[in-house]
Amino acid sequence: MSAPTSARTVITALVGNSFVMIIKLAAFLMSGSGSMLSEAIHSAADTGNQLLLFVGLRRGEKAPDDRFHYGYGGERFVFGILSAAGIFFIGCGITIYHGIHSLFAPSTPQLTASTFVVLGVSGLIEGSVLALAVRAILAERGNIAFLRYVRERADPATVAILLEDGAAVLGLLIATGGILMAYVTGNPIWDTAGSLIVGAILGGVAFYLVHENRELLLGRAVPANIEEIFTNVVLDHPAVRSVRDIKTRQLAHDSYMFKAELTLDTDYLAEQLDRVLPGDHRDLTKGRALRRTTIATTDLIATEMISVEAAIRQAIPHAKHIDLEIAHPEQAADDEMLA
């Protein structure tokens, strides 16, 4: 997903959740509902987390320099983990703490029309932000299944917005149900239960986001189907006989690194070399013939490697860094015998 799309999604979520946080807090002060306080805390955590995501996006766009040759894409994952920690400690922790406290000191919420107005407006805003995140992913996923794209390729910032606002919409429904049941039955345990369930949902979202960003920060390999495309493209090139020791890494959601050792097809190279060498090659002195052969050989191999890299980038646009090494023929032969 492009950085502008991700940034636009994050900014929209940031503005929307800031407004929702204010009106939820006001509704809590008027009703005294534990579920409404949980929702206010949830929105406050979302607002802070989305600010962290925005900072990560901006820092991740910095160009490579002398200190970080592969760029700053990992900044997104660092701030993604900080954001997830905020969801866990502020959103989940405080919400569950308040829910447990309410078990020992229950109080029936005081409902007014404004409480339901706040719930309705909050649902509309957070539902709109969720829809924006879903549309952004749908626009980028191509033919890939939605859930698979979210798991393997989507920008972590957009995934965070998707999960946070998905949890927010679900939390609103739970909070509304808890408030209504507490009002109808006169038993505040329903409101407390709603608070605890919302906290548990936030905890689940936080753990998932920490897991995803941790893997990306450590250097998760590209999806298996992408590595398969890489291997097939390399082997389809006429200059390549075999490929070994493939290593991959996701530097960012839209930046992949590939490393592999290639065994070149010597028969193919010999044919190409015979084609590029001049007809009077054999009439030259030994020294001049060797120099001309060396120049032609190195130029031919370099040209073929450039051609392989070009084919890889055409098939995998996210392949930003490609490191192809030429394996020693004897080593390659030993590996093939062992295989």
C-alpha positions as a LaTeX table, in Angstrom:
\begin{tabular}{lrrr}
\hline
Residue & $x$ (\AA) & $y$ (\AA) & $z$ (\AA) \\
\hline
Met1 & 0.00 & 0.00 & 0.00 \\
Ser2 & 1.39 & 3.38 & $-0.93$ \\
Ala3 & 2.63 & 5.68 & 1.82 \\
Pro4 & 0.20 & 8.53 & 0.89 \\
Thr5 & $-2.76$ & 6.14 & 1.17 \\
Ser6 & $-1.57$ & 4.86 & 4.55 \\
Ala7 & $-0.90$ & 8.37 & 5.84 \\
Arg8 & $-4.34$ & 9.55 & 4.70 \\
Thr9 & $-5.99$ & 6.62 & 6.46 \\
Val10 & $-4.05$ & 7.28 & 9.67 \\
Ile11 & $-4.80$ & 11.02 & 9.64 \\
Thr12 & $-8.52$ & 10.38 & 9.08 \\
Ala13 & $-8.55$ & 7.92 & 11.97 \\
Leu14 & $-6.62$ & 10.35 & 14.18 \\
Val15 & $-9.07$ & 13.21 & 13.60 \\
Gly16 & $-12.13$ & 10.98 & 13.93 \\
Asn17 & $-11.00$ & 9.31 & 17.15 \\
Ser18 & $-10.02$ & 12.62 & 18.73 \\
Phe19 & $-13.58$ & 13.87 & 18.30 \\
Val20 & $-15.09$ & 10.57 & 19.42 \\
Met21 & $-12.90$ & 10.53 & 22.54 \\
Ile22 & $-14.20$ & 13.95 & 23.61 \\
Ile23 & $-17.88$ & 13.11 & 23.19 \\
Lys24 & $-17.51$ & 9.71 & 24.86 \\
Leu25 & $-15.82$ & 11.30 & 27.85 \\
Ala26 & $-18.64$ & 13.82 & 28.07 \\
Ala27 & $-21.20$ & 10.99 & 27.93 \\
Phe28 & $-19.40$ & 9.15 & 30.75 \\
Leu29 & $-19.44$ & 12.26 & 32.92 \\
Met30 & $-23.20$ & 12.56 & 32.35 \\
Ser31 & $-24.09$ & 8.86 & 32.76 \\
Gly32 & $-21.42$ & 7.38 & 35.01 \\
Ser33 & $-21.39$ & 4.26 & 32.80 \\
Gly34 & $-18.33$ & 2.03 & 33.17 \\
Ser35 & $-18.74$ & 0.80 & 29.61 \\
Met36 & $-18.81$ & 4.40 & 28.38 \\
Leu37 & $-15.62$ & 5.16 & 30.33 \\
Ser38 & $-14.04$ & 2.08 & 28.76 \\
Glu39 & $-15.01$ & 3.39 & 25.34 \\
Ala40 & $-13.58$ & 6.84 & 26.16 \\
Ile41 & $-10.31$ & 5.25 & 27.28 \\
His42 & $-10.36$ & 3.10 & 24.14 \\
Ser43 & $-10.71$ & 6.18 & 21.92 \\
Ala44 & $-8.00$ & 8.03 & 23.87 \\
Ala45 & $-5.65$ & 5.08 & 23.37 \\
Asp46 & $-6.53$ & 4.93 & 19.67 \\
Thr47 & $-5.82$ & 8.64 & 19.27 \\
Gly48 & $-2.39$ & 8.36 & 20.86 \\
Asn49 & $-1.59$ & 5.19 & 18.94 \\
Gln50 & $-2.55$ & 6.72 & 15.61 \\
Leu51 & $-0.30$ & 9.67 & 16.34 \\
Leu52 & 2.55 & 7.19 & 16.87 \\
Leu53 & 1.67 & 5.41 & 13.61 \\
Phe54 & 1.75 & 8.73 & 11.75 \\
Val55 & 5.19 & 9.55 & 13.17 \\
Gly56 & 6.40 & 6.09 & 12.13 \\
Leu57 & 5.10 & 6.57 & 8.59 \\
Arg58 & 6.85 & 9.91 & 8.23 \\
Arg59 & 10.15 & 8.67 & 9.65 \\
Gly60 & 9.96 & 5.52 & 7.53 \\
Glu61 & 9.89 & 7.62 & 4.35 \\
Lys62 & 13.38 & 9.02 & 4.92 \\
Ala63 & 15.79 & 8.22 & 2.10 \\
Pro64 & 18.75 & 5.86 & 2.65 \\
Asp65 & 21.94 & 7.54 & 3.87 \\
Asp66 & 25.47 & 6.67 & 4.98 \\
Arg67 & 24.25 & 5.22 & 8.29 \\
Phe68 & 21.29 & 3.22 & 6.98 \\
His69 & 21.98 & 2.00 & 3.47 \\
Tyr70 & 18.62 & 0.25 & 3.16 \\
Gly71 & 16.59 & 3.21 & 4.40 \\
Tyr72 & 14.38 & 3.77 & 7.42 \\
Gly73 & 11.43 & 1.51 & 6.59 \\
Gly74 & 11.89 & $-0.31$ & 9.90 \\
Glu75 & 10.78 & 2.84 & 11.74 \\
Arg76 & 7.21 & 1.84 & 10.92 \\
Phe77 & 7.62 & $-1.39$ & 12.83 \\
Val78 & 9.22 & 0.30 & 15.84 \\
Phe79 & 6.39 & 2.78 & 16.16 \\
Gly80 & 3.90 & 0.00 & 15.37 \\
Ile81 & 5.15 & $-1.88$ & 18.47 \\
Leu82 & 4.94 & 1.32 & 20.56 \\
Ser83 & 1.39 & 1.82 & 19.31 \\
Ala84 & 0.44 & $-1.77$ & 20.19 \\
Ala85 & 1.96 & $-1.30$ & 23.65 \\
Gly86 & $-0.26$ & 1.75 & 24.08 \\
Ile87 & $-3.32$ & $-0.28$ & 23.13 \\
Phe88 & $-2.38$ & $-2.94$ & 25.68 \\
Phe89 & $-1.40$ & $-0.82$ & 28.67 \\
Ile90 & $-3.79$ & 2.10 & 28.22 \\
Gly91 & $-6.69$ & 0.63 & 26.28 \\
Cys92 & $-6.74$ & $-2.92$ & 27.65 \\
Gly93 & $-5.11$ & $-2.38$ & 31.06 \\
Ile94 & $-7.09$ & 0.61 & 32.29 \\
Thr95 & $-10.36$ & $-0.71$ & 30.85 \\
Ile96 & $-10.02$ & $-4.08$ & 32.58 \\
Tyr97 & $-8.88$ & $-2.41$ & 35.80 \\
His98 & $-11.99$ & $-0.22$ & 35.77 \\
Gly99 & $-14.16$ & $-3.25$ & 35.02 \\
Ile100 & $-12.71$ & $-5.21$ & 37.97 \\
His101 & $-13.10$ & $-2.16$ & 40.22 \\
Ser102 & $-16.77$ & $-1.94$ & 39.18 \\
Leu103 & $-17.30$ & $-5.54$ & 40.28 \\
Phe104 & $-16.54$ & $-4.51$ & 43.87 \\
Ala105 & $-18.25$ & $-1.12$ & 43.72 \\
Pro106 & $-21.12$ & $-1.49$ & 41.23 \\
Ser107 & $-23.29$ & 1.44 & 40.24 \\
Thr108 & $-26.17$ & 1.59 & 37.78 \\
Pro109 & $-25.47$ & 4.01 & 34.91 \\
Gln110 & $-27.69$ & 7.08 & 34.60 \\
Leu111 & $-28.95$ & 7.01 & 31.04 \\
Thr112 & $-30.08$ & 10.06 & 29.08 \\
Ala113 & $-30.86$ & 10.65 & 25.44 \\
Ser114 & $-27.40$ & 12.18 & 25.04 \\
Thr115 & $-25.82$ & 8.81 & 25.92 \\
Phe116 & $-27.40$ & 7.14 & 22.92 \\
Val117 & $-26.67$ & 10.13 & 20.69 \\
Val118 & $-22.99$ & 9.80 & 21.62 \\
Leu119 & $-23.06$ & 6.08 & 20.91 \\
Gly120 & $-24.72$ & 6.65 & 17.54 \\
Val121 & $-22.34$ & 9.43 & 16.46 \\
Ser122 & $-19.32$ & 7.42 & 17.65 \\
Gly123 & $-20.50$ & 4.39 & 15.71 \\
Leu124 & $-20.97$ & 6.48 & 12.57 \\
Ile125 & $-17.51$ & 8.06 & 12.77 \\
Glu126 & $-15.60$ & 4.91 & 13.69 \\
Gly127 & $-17.56$ & 2.88 & 11.16 \\
Ser128 & $-16.59$ & 5.40 & 8.47 \\
Val129 & $-12.90$ & 5.19 & 9.41 \\
Leu130 & $-13.12$ & 1.39 & 9.35 \\
Ala131 & $-14.75$ & 1.51 & 5.91 \\
Leu132 & $-11.96$ & 3.79 & 4.69 \\
Ala133 & $-9.30$ & 1.32 & 5.87 \\
Val134 & $-11.15$ & $-1.57$ & 4.22 \\
Arg135 & $-11.49$ & 0.35 & 0.92 \\
Ala136 & $-7.80$ & 1.24 & 0.97 \\
Ile137 & $-6.85$ & $-2.43$ & 1.31 \\
Leu138 & $-9.36$ & $-3.53$ & $-1.33$ \\
Ala139 & $-7.89$ & $-0.99$ & $-3.76$ \\
Glu140 & $-4.37$ & $-2.37$ & $-3.28$ \\
Arg141 & $-4.83$ & $-6.12$ & $-2.89$ \\
Gly142 & $-5.44$ & $-6.94$ & $-6.56$ \\
Asn143 & $-6.41$ & $-10.61$ & $-6.95$ \\
Ile144 & $-5.10$ & $-11.61$ & $-3.52$ \\
Ala145 & $-7.67$ & $-12.68$ & $-0.92$ \\
Phe146 & $-8.48$ & $-9.91$ & 1.55 \\
Leu147 & $-7.38$ & $-11.71$ & 4.73 \\
Arg148 & $-4.24$ & $-13.08$ & 3.08 \\
Tyr149 & $-3.27$ & $-9.60$ & 1.91 \\
Val150 & $-3.81$ & $-8.21$ & 5.43 \\
Arg151 & $-1.62$ & $-10.96$ & 6.94 \\
Glu152 & 1.22 & $-10.90$ & 4.40 \\
Arg153 & 1.48 & $-7.62$ & 2.50 \\
Ala154 & $-0.62$ & $-4.75$ & 3.82 \\
Asp155 & 1.04 & $-1.75$ & 5.44 \\
Pro156 & 1.19 & $-2.41$ & 9.22 \\
Ala157 & $-0.17$ & 1.11 & 9.86 \\
Thr158 & $-3.29$ & 0.42 & 7.82 \\
Val159 & $-3.69$ & $-3.00$ & 9.46 \\
Ala160 & $-3.49$ & $-1.29$ & 12.85 \\
Ile161 & $-6.24$ & 1.15 & 11.83 \\
Leu162 & $-8.32$ & $-1.73$ & 10.49 \\
Leu163 & $-8.05$ & $-3.70$ & 13.73 \\
Glu164 & $-8.36$ & $-0.75$ & 16.09 \\
Asp165 & $-11.48$ & 0.62 & 14.44 \\
Gly166 & $-12.89$ & $-2.85$ & 13.96 \\
Ala167 & $-12.45$ & $-3.34$ & 17.71 \\
Ala168 & $-13.93$ & 0.13 & 18.29 \\
Val169 & $-17.11$ & $-0.65$ & 16.33 \\
Leu170 & $-17.45$ & $-4.03$ & 18.07 \\
Gly171 & $-16.74$ & $-2.38$ & 21.42 \\
Leu172 & $-19.46$ & 0.18 & 20.83 \\
Leu173 & $-21.98$ & $-2.57$ & 20.16 \\
Ile174 & $-20.91$ & $-4.38$ & 23.32 \\
Ala175 & $-20.97$ & $-1.19$ & 25.37 \\
Thr176 & $-24.43$ & $-0.32$ & 24.07 \\
Gly177 & $-25.68$ & $-3.78$ & 24.92 \\
Gly178 & $-24.18$ & $-3.63$ & 28.40 \\
Ile179 & $-25.65$ & $-0.22$ & 29.13 \\
Leu180 & $-29.11$ & $-1.23$ & 27.90 \\
Met181 & $-29.12$ & $-4.49$ & 29.86 \\
Ala182 & $-27.97$ & $-2.69$ & 33.01 \\
Tyr183 & $-30.77$ & $-0.15$ & 32.58 \\
Val184 & $-33.48$ & $-2.71$ & 31.81 \\
Thr185 & $-32.55$ & $-5.20$ & 34.54 \\
Gly186 & $-31.28$ & $-2.70$ & 37.08 \\
Asn187 & $-28.22$ & $-4.92$ & 37.49 \\
Pro188 & $-24.91$ & $-3.02$ & 36.87 \\
Ile189 & $-23.06$ & $-6.31$ & 36.25 \\
Trp190 & $-24.03$ & $-6.06$ & 32.58 \\
Asp191 & $-22.27$ & $-2.71$ & 32.25 \\
Thr192 & $-19.22$ & $-4.14$ & 34.05 \\
Ala193 & $-19.20$ & $-7.20$ & 31.80 \\
Gly194 & $-19.26$ & $-4.93$ & 28.75 \\
Ser195 & $-16.24$ & $-3.08$ & 30.09 \\
Leu196 & $-14.29$ & $-6.30$ & 30.65 \\
Ile197 & $-15.13$ & $-7.70$ & 27.22 \\
Val198 & $-13.99$ & $-4.48$ & 25.50 \\
Gly199 & $-10.73$ & $-4.67$ & 27.46 \\
Ala200 & $-10.17$ & $-8.27$ & 26.39 \\
Ile201 & $-10.76$ & $-7.38$ & 22.73 \\
Leu202 & $-8.18$ & $-4.58$ & 22.96 \\
Gly203 & $-5.71$ & $-6.97$ & 24.53 \\
Gly204 & $-6.13$ & $-9.40$ & 21.63 \\
Val205 & $-5.60$ & $-6.63$ & 19.07 \\
Ala206 & $-2.48$ & $-5.46$ & 20.91 \\
Phe207 & $-0.92$ & $-8.93$ & 21.00 \\
Tyr208 & $-1.56$ & $-9.47$ & 17.28 \\
Leu209 & 0.00 & $-6.12$ & 16.32 \\
Val210 & 3.05 & $-6.73$ & 18.53 \\
His211 & 3.51 & $-10.16$ & 16.93 \\
Glu212 & 3.27 & $-8.82$ & 13.36 \\
Asn213 & 5.55 & $-5.82$ & 13.91 \\
Arg214 & 8.07 & $-7.91$ & 15.84 \\
Glu215 & 8.39 & $-10.36$ & 12.94 \\
Leu216 & 8.83 & $-7.55$ & 10.44 \\
Leu217 & 11.37 & $-5.81$ & 12.65 \\
Leu218 & 13.39 & $-9.02$ & 12.97 \\
Gly219 & 13.38 & $-9.43$ & 9.19 \\
Arg220 & 10.56 & $-11.75$ & 8.15 \\
Ala221 & 11.01 & $-13.51$ & 4.82 \\
Val222 & 8.85 & $-12.49$ & 1.89 \\
Pro223 & 5.63 & $-14.53$ & 1.36 \\
Ala224 & 6.26 & $-18.03$ & 0.01 \\
Asn225 & 4.52 & $-17.31$ & $-3.31$ \\
Ile226 & 6.77 & $-14.27$ & $-3.87$ \\
Glu227 & 9.88 & $-16.37$ & $-3.25$ \\
Glu228 & 8.52 & $-18.95$ & $-5.69$ \\
Ile229 & 8.10 & $-16.24$ & $-8.34$ \\
Phe230 & 11.68 & $-15.10$ & $-7.69$ \\
Thr231 & 13.02 & $-18.64$ & $-8.10$ \\
Asn232 & 11.05 & $-19.29$ & $-11.29$ \\
Val233 & 12.10 & $-16.01$ & $-12.89$ \\
Val234 & 15.76 & $-16.70$ & $-12.16$ \\
Leu235 & 15.63 & $-20.29$ & $-13.46$ \\
Asp236 & 13.76 & $-19.21$ & $-16.59$ \\
His237 & 16.70 & $-17.07$ & $-17.63$ \\
Pro238 & 18.81 & $-18.88$ & $-20.25$ \\
Ala239 & 22.11 & $-17.93$ & $-18.57$ \\
Val240 & 21.18 & $-19.63$ & $-15.27$ \\
Arg241 & 21.51 & $-23.38$ & $-14.72$ \\
Ser242 & 20.53 & $-23.52$ & $-11.04$ \\
Val243 & 19.93 & $-21.32$ & $-8.00$ \\
Arg244 & 20.77 & $-22.01$ & $-4.36$ \\
Asp245 & 20.98 & $-20.41$ & $-0.91$ \\
Ile246 & 18.00 & $-18.10$ & $-1.44$ \\
Lys247 & 17.48 & $-15.62$ & 1.40 \\
Thr248 & 14.79 & $-12.95$ & 1.52 \\
Arg249 & 13.67 & $-10.17$ & 3.85 \\
Gln250 & 10.85 & $-7.64$ & 4.03 \\
Leu251 & 12.49 & $-4.27$ & 4.68 \\
Ala252 & 9.07 & $-2.62$ & 4.59 \\
His253 & 5.65 & $-3.65$ & 3.32 \\
Asp254 & 6.64 & $-2.40$ & $-0.15$ \\
Ser255 & 10.38 & $-3.15$ & $-0.12$ \\
Tyr256 & 11.87 & $-6.65$ & $-0.46$ \\
Met257 & 15.46 & $-7.85$ & $-0.36$ \\
Phe258 & 16.61 & $-10.96$ & $-2.24$ \\
Lys259 & 19.93 & $-12.80$ & $-2.06$ \\
Ala260 & 20.84 & $-15.93$ & $-4.01$ \\
Glu261 & 23.76 & $-17.84$ & $-5.50$ \\
Leu262 & 23.50 & $-18.72$ & $-9.18$ \\
Thr263 & 25.21 & $-21.37$ & $-11.21$ \\
Leu264 & 25.62 & $-20.12$ & $-14.75$ \\
Asp265 & 25.05 & $-22.23$ & $-17.83$ \\
Thr266 & 28.55 & $-22.47$ & $-19.30$ \\
Asp267 & 27.33 & $-23.81$ & $-22.65$ \\
Tyr268 & 25.05 & $-20.81$ & $-23.08$ \\
Leu269 & 27.82 & $-18.41$ & $-22.08$ \\
Ala270 & 30.23 & $-20.09$ & $-24.49$ \\
Glu271 & 27.76 & $-19.61$ & $-27.34$ \\
Gln272 & 27.27 & $-15.95$ & $-26.44$ \\
Leu273 & 31.00 & $-15.42$ & $-26.09$ \\
Asp274 & 31.66 & $-16.93$ & $-29.49$ \\
Arg275 & 29.06 & $-14.57$ & $-30.92$ \\
Val276 & 30.55 & $-11.39$ & $-29.40$ \\
Leu277 & 34.22 & $-12.12$ & $-29.98$ \\
Pro278 & 35.58 & $-10.77$ & $-33.30$ \\
Gly279 & 36.48 & $-13.14$ & $-36.11$ \\
Asp280 & 40.21 & $-12.35$ & $-35.92$ \\
His281 & 40.36 & $-13.36$ & $-32.25$ \\
Arg282 & 42.46 & $-16.48$ & $-32.90$ \\
Asp283 & 44.96 & $-14.53$ & $-35.01$ \\
Leu284 & 45.95 & $-12.28$ & $-32.07$ \\
Thr285 & 48.92 & $-12.88$ & $-29.80$ \\
Lys286 & 48.23 & $-14.91$ & $-26.67$ \\
Gly287 & 48.36 & $-11.87$ & $-24.35$ \\
Arg288 & 46.04 & $-9.74$ & $-26.46$ \\
Ala289 & 43.69 & $-12.68$ & $-27.00$ \\
Leu290 & 43.47 & $-13.34$ & $-23.26$ \\
Arg291 & 42.78 & $-9.67$ & $-22.48$ \\
Arg292 & 40.11 & $-9.46$ & $-25.14$ \\
Thr293 & 38.55 & $-12.72$ & $-23.92$ \\
Thr294 & 38.61 & $-11.52$ & $-20.31$ \\
Ile295 & 36.96 & $-8.23$ & $-21.21$ \\
Ala296 & 34.31 & $-9.94$ & $-23.30$ \\
Thr297 & 33.63 & $-12.56$ & $-20.61$ \\
Thr298 & 33.25 & $-10.13$ & $-17.72$ \\
Asp299 & 31.09 & $-7.85$ & $-19.86$ \\
Leu300 & 28.92 & $-10.81$ & $-20.89$ \\
Ile301 & 28.44 & $-12.01$ & $-17.29$ \\
Ala302 & 27.65 & $-8.50$ & $-16.08$ \\
Thr303 & 25.12 & $-8.05$ & $-18.88$ \\
Glu304 & 23.44 & $-11.36$ & $-18.06$ \\
Met305 & 23.25 & $-10.48$ & $-14.33$ \\
Ile306 & 21.67 & $-7.12$ & $-15.18$ \\
Ser307 & 19.20 & $-8.96$ & $-17.38$ \\
Val308 & 18.30 & $-11.36$ & $-14.55$ \\
Glu309 & 17.78 & $-8.48$ & $-12.10$ \\
Ala310 & 15.62 & $-6.63$ & $-14.62$ \\
Ala311 & 13.43 & $-9.71$ & $-15.06$ \\
Ile312 & 13.07 & $-10.04$ & $-11.27$ \\
Arg313 & 12.05 & $-6.39$ & $-10.84$ \\
Gln314 & 9.55 & $-6.67$ & $-13.65$ \\
Ala315 & 7.93 & $-9.71$ & $-12.02$ \\
Ile316 & 8.27 & $-8.37$ & $-8.44$ \\
Pro317 & 8.03 & $-4.55$ & $-8.37$ \\
His318 & 8.74 & $-4.51$ & $-4.61$ \\
Ala319 & 12.17 & $-6.09$ & $-5.18$ \\
Lys320 & 14.26 & $-3.06$ & $-4.22$ \\
His321 & 17.52 & $-4.80$ & $-3.29$ \\
Ile322 & 18.82 & $-7.82$ & $-5.23$ \\
Asp323 & 22.13 & $-9.49$ & $-4.40$ \\
Leu324 & 23.06 & $-12.20$ & $-6.90$ \\
Glu325 & 26.30 & $-14.10$ & $-6.42$ \\
Ile326 & 27.91 & $-16.52$ & $-8.84$ \\
Ala327 & 28.50 & $-19.91$ & $-7.27$ \\
His328 & 31.77 & $-21.74$ & $-7.96$ \\
Pro329 & 31.07 & $-24.46$ & $-10.56$ \\
Glu330 & 32.67 & $-27.21$ & $-8.44$ \\
Gln331 & 30.70 & $-26.20$ & $-5.34$ \\
Ala332 & 27.48 & $-26.06$ & $-7.36$ \\
Ala333 & 28.21 & $-29.52$ & $-8.80$ \\
Asp334 & 28.81 & $-30.95$ & $-5.32$ \\
Asp335 & 25.51 & $-29.47$ & $-4.11$ \\
Glu336 & 23.65 & $-30.97$ & $-7.04$ \\
Met337 & 25.21 & $-34.40$ & $-6.34$ \\
Leu338 & 24.19 & $-34.17$ & $-2.67$ \\
Ala339 & 20.69 & $-33.12$ & $-3.66$ \\
\hline
\end{tabular}
